[in-house]
Structures are given as C-alpha cells and as structure tokens.
C-alpha cells in the first residue's frame, strides 16, 4: 500500500518487443473501440469527460503518440457495459459503465491482461467472502437462536478511481476516443491486476475496522467520523416473524459476539448480533463512502 501511495500502483507485465508493440498500436488505431462503445458514443464521451474533469485521466492530441514512442505504450479498445444498480430510494435503475478491454489482443497475440504476471500480484481473497459471511452468521444463530442479526453494506464509490497508477502502468492502459489519446491516471475497469492492487487498500480498511470494533479501549461516542451520523436507523423485521434455526457446522468458527466485517472488492459487509451496543460500534467504525450527498443505505 505504501508503494502504491507514493509511486502509484503498478501492473507486473511481461516484456513486449518494440516490433510487436508497434504492430499492436497500429492495429488498435485502425480497429477503434468496441461496438458497444460506438453505439453509445455520447454516453462514453460523457463518462470519459467526467473522468478527465475529476483528474482521473489525461487527454492528449492523438499525434502525441509519436512523441511517446520511446515509452512503452499499449492501446486498448473501450466498451460500454449496461448493468443494474439501486438508487437512494431502493429502486433498480440502469447504469452504464465504461470499460477498458485490456484482454483484447493485437497481432502479437498479447494484451496487458495476457502479459500480466499474476504471481507477482498481491493475493486476491475475494472469492471466499460469501462463504466466510455465511459461516459466521450460522455460527451466531447457533449460539443466539432468538437474537436479531444485522447485516450492512458500505460501498466505496468509484473504488478503482481512488487508486493512482504508476506512469509505466498508465501508459500501458491508454485508449483513444474522438481523436484524443486518453491516458488513465487511476486504476481502470478492465485491468486484471486491478482487483488485487485495490485489495491492498480495501482489505486493509476492513482489517483495521475489525480491529477497532474488537478494541475494548475504543470509546465510539468520543472518537468517530462525523459521516457516520448520517446513517439511517437500522431496519428491523416485524417481531412476529420467526427466526430460522441453524444446522450445525462441520467446522469451528472463532467465537465473536461483537460483530465482524468482510470485504468484496469495493463492498465492506459487516454482520453483528443485536447485543449491547454492537450496532452503534460498527456504524462508528465503518463510515460509508458518500456520493453527491446521497445518504447511505441503512443496515437491515
């Protein structure tokens, strides 16, 4: 994390010969962007414009690529992916996400993602998040059969855009739009290295929050982030709804009645039994990431 903060996050990439690199660049300039980006050209332009205005990307005239030939540059096609999200009212709405297809190869058969040396990246732990959460909840229900269990999700807005890239990795992640060479300055959505590199931040934040929650010396009424005051009151199910019983587990889960968190890329997920002041402690330990002043979702 220290290296990423001081020098920018870096992709560990295998070497590419100057001949292969030049052939790939020429191919990408002729190919352009994917059909999804061309079909949604106005949306893609607006999304890139926002990235540039927020300092997340640097636009240069396309001719500048000739001045950067001594640098190791790669160009990847843009795409526009439509997905569902939830607004502040809990309604499902459509959302367009700009993607950098770093997996798309040129004539060399290589691309930034294909060249990524994954063994040199920090380990990625996301795949087991849901298993750890479920086992912890079942363990709580076994020991507290009639106690409400709360779960909350705090989301990092534009997570990858919060992490600077090194100069070398930024030049390996270029794209082209409207006769401009766009150099991303933050992690992109499409780089296979990005989840691992971002994980050094999100997992550290989650680990630190867990340490704070368990610390008996911490007075959450005195030391907390003011953003946590804006979290909505937790929602409770009706008291006449029965709790489902839990079946015994085949493994031993560490005893923890104060609650704990886990992380999946940009989502911090925290669970706690409704005992003593558990909910207040978790709310104060993990203030949410705000976006445009929209209040965060309440824990349920």
N, C-alpha and C positions, 0 to 999 in steps of 0.2 A: 504494500500500500504506500509506504514511504517513497519508493522509487516511482510509482505512478503519479504521486502528487508532485514530486519535484522534477521529474523528467518526462512525464506523460506515459501512458500505458502503451506497451509495445507488443506487436504480433511477432512471434518467432516463426520466421518464414525461411524455407529452403531457397537457395540461390537460383537465379534465372539468368541465363546467358544474355548478353546485350542483343544478340541476333533474335532470340526468341522473344525478348521483351519488346523490341521494336516491331516485330511482326504482329504481336498481340495488340499493341497500341493502335496500329494502323487498322487492324480488323475491327476493334471496338469503335473506332471513329466512324467507320463505314456502317457498322451494324446499328449503332444508335442505342436507344433504350427499348425495353420490352414493350409488347403490345399494350399491356395494362397501363403503362406509363404514358404511351402515346394516346390511348383512348381517353385517359383522364389527365390530359396535358395541363389544363387550368388548375386542377387540384394539386398536381405535382409541383407546378410552378409556385403556387401559394405556399405549399409545405416547405419547399426549399427557400423561398423568400423569408419565411418565418425563422428558419434555421440561421440564415445569414444575418437577419436583424438581431437575433439573440446572441450572435457571436459564436454560433456552433459550426459555422462553415465559412470558408473564404472563397469568394468568386474572383476569377481572373479571366482576362480575354483568352479565348481558345488558343490564340497564337503564342501565348506564354509557354505552351508546352515545349516549343522549340528552344526556349531559354532554359528549360529544366532537363534537357536531355542528359546532362551529366548526373542527374539524380535517378534513383530507382523508382520509376513511376508505373503504376498499374491503373487501368480504367475498367470500371465495372458498370454494367447496364443498370438503370433504375427500374423499379417496378412499383406498382401501386396496389396494395392489398386491402380489400374491404373486409372488415370484421365487425363483430358486435361488441358494444360496450354498454355501460349503465351510466345514466346521468345522475345528477344530485337528487332527483325525485324517484330513483329506483326504476326508471323506465329504460327498456332496451332500445338503443339507438345505433345507427350505423356510424362507423368510423373508418376513415381512410388512413392507412399507414404507408409512409414512404419506405421502400426497401432498397438496399444496395445488394445486388446479386453477385457477391464475391465468389460464388461457386461456378459461375458461368465461364467456361474456358475459351481461350483463343486458339489459334492454330497450333500453339505449342502443346496443347492439351493440359495446360496448367491454369491456375487462377489463385488468388490469395488464399482462399479456403483450402484448395487442393495442396498448396505448398505449406500450409500451416503445420508446424511441428508440435503436435498436441502434447507430446510427452514433456515438453518444456513449459507448458502452461500450469498455473495453479490448479489443483484438483477441483473438479466440479461436483458438488454434493447434492444438487437439486433433485436428482431422480428419486431419492428416498424420503423426501419431505412428507408426502401424504401418508406414507407408512408410519413414520415416527409420530405424526399427529394422531392418527387413528389409535395406535397402541397406547399413547398417553391418555387419550380420552377414555378408552376402555378400562385402563387401569384405575382412573379416577372413579368411574362409575362402579367398579367392583368394590372399591373402598368406601364410596359415598353413594349408596343406591338411591337416595332421595334428595340429593343436593343438586340444585341447578348448576350446569356447567356452561360457561360463557366462552364464545369464540369471537375474535375480532380480526380484521384485516386492515393493515395500514399500507398504503401504496406509495411507492416513490414515483412521483410524476416525471415522465421522460427520463427514466433511470439512466440509460446509456449516455444520454446527453449531459450527464453530470460528471463524466469522466473524460479528462483531456487525453488525447493521443500524442505520442511522440511524433516528431517531424517525419521520421522514416515510415512509421505506420500510416500517418495521414497521407503521404504521397502514394502509398500502396493502395489507397482506398478511394481514389478520385472517381468522379463521374462527370458527365457532360450534359448540359441542357441549355437550349437556346443560345448556342454558340459561345457558351461560357464553360470554362474548366472550373469545376467545383471541388475544392479540397476540404473534406470534413475535418474539423478540429476536435471532435468528440467521437466516442465510440458509435459505430453505425449499427443499424438493424439489418443484419445480414452477414456480419463477420463471425466465423465460427469461434474465434478467440474471445469474442466479447462477453459471453456469459461467464467464462472463467475469470476474465480480468475484472469484470464488475463484481463478481463474487467476493473478491478480496475486500470490497467495501461493504456489501450488503450482509455478508456473513459476520464480519467484524462488528457491525452495528447491532445485529441480532445477538451475538455473543455478549456484547457489552450490556445490552438491555437486560439479558438474563442474569448477568452478574449483579446488576443494580437491584433487580427485583428480589433476589435472594439475600441481599445485604441487610442485615438487621439494623445496622447503624444508619441507614438512609432514612431521613425524615421527608417523605414525599410532600408534606404540607409546607415545607420550607424551601426545598431545593427541587425545582421543576421548570420545564419550559412553558412559557405562557400560552403557546399554541394549544396545549392540552386542555386549557379551559374552554375551548370551543367545541370539544367533542360532545355529541348529543348523548343524553341519558340512555343507558343501555335498555334495550327492548327485552321484555320478559314475555314468555308464553303464558297463556291462561293457567291458573293454579289447578284447574281440574284436568289438565292434560297429564296423563301418567308418564312416568319415566320408563323407558325401555330397559330391561335388565341386560347386563353384560355377561357374556360367556367367559370362562377362564382362559387366560392366555397361555401359550406354550413357552413363553419367555418371561424373564424377570425384567420389570420396568423400574428404574430408580424411583424411590419414594419422593414425591414432591407435591405438597399441597398449596404452595404459594402461586403456582401457575408457571408457565414457560412459553417461550416463543420458538418459532421455526421460520425459515425463510425459503421462498421460491422465487428466484431471480429478483424481481422488484417488489415482491409482496412479503411483508412481515405479518405472520399469522400467530396470534397469541391465544392461549387457552388457559382458563383458570376455573376452579370450583368457587362457588359463591360463598366463601368463608371469610369471616372477619372483614378486613379492608382490602382484599385481594384485587378487586376490580379497580379501585382508586389507584393502587400502586402501579398496576400495569398501564393504566391510562397516563399516569405521570411519567412513567419510564420510557414510553414509546410515543412521543408526539408525532402526529401524522405529517405527511408532506402535503402542503396546500397547493391548489392550482386556481389561479384567478379568483381567490377569495371564496371559493366554494367550500362550504363546511364538509368535513369528512363524514363518512358513513358511521353510523353508531354500531357498537358491538351488539351482537344478538345472542 
